Amino acid sequence: MSQLPAVIQLARSRLRPWRTSDRAALLRNANDREVWRNLRDRFPHPYTDSDADEWFAFAAAAPSPPGIYAIEVEGAAVGTIALEPGDDIEQWCWEIGYWLGQAYWGRGIITEAVIAVTEAAFREPNVVRLHAPVFSWNRPSMRVLEKAGYHREAVLVRGGIKDGTVIDRVVYARTRDTGLPYVPFTPSEDLADG
């Protein structure tokens, strides 16, 4: 991920590395049940000082990890957007994830950030596919991804559990042509008859 920019200036926000001086803003925006409800369980709730310490030990380390951005609005870090590279046979397939403080929802901030980070990721020579699994109740996030050119690829029926509820997960993806040979999947007659 060495070619990813450290800072991306956008119309509504600035994407930049996390800093330990972001602590108060992180705690204020991350400690929200509605934010947590749409994220993997590795994002804790309640979000405590020790959770912030753990996050800063990783995200604000020097050098800062590439592909992890604080979303800064009006001088405050109000969320994050990040790229997570795949491994093994999925090494060219990365996951994009994001969250934003609830006070900033509905302003187009995340849509703009997803578009910018997607474009930056596809400038990486070894990125073919970006994907984002979204909880089925999170329609606003699905709309963000659609506006950013992602397409609904699959529904993972009962593909997760969150907040004590078994949920479907909807996978959105966007790909780019690499010039490499491509073998598309076509169902065989054996599968079609099943």
Secondary structure, DSSP 8 states (H G I E B T S, - for coil): -TTS-S-EE-SS-EEE---GGGHHHHHHHHS-HHHHTTS-TTS-SS--HHHHHHHHHHHT-SS--TTEEEEEETTEEEEEEEEE---GGGTTEEEEEEEE-GGGTTSSHHHHHHHHHHHHHHTSTT--EEEEEEETT-HHHHHHHHHTT-EEEEEEEEEEEETTEEEEEEEEEEE---SS--------HHHHH-
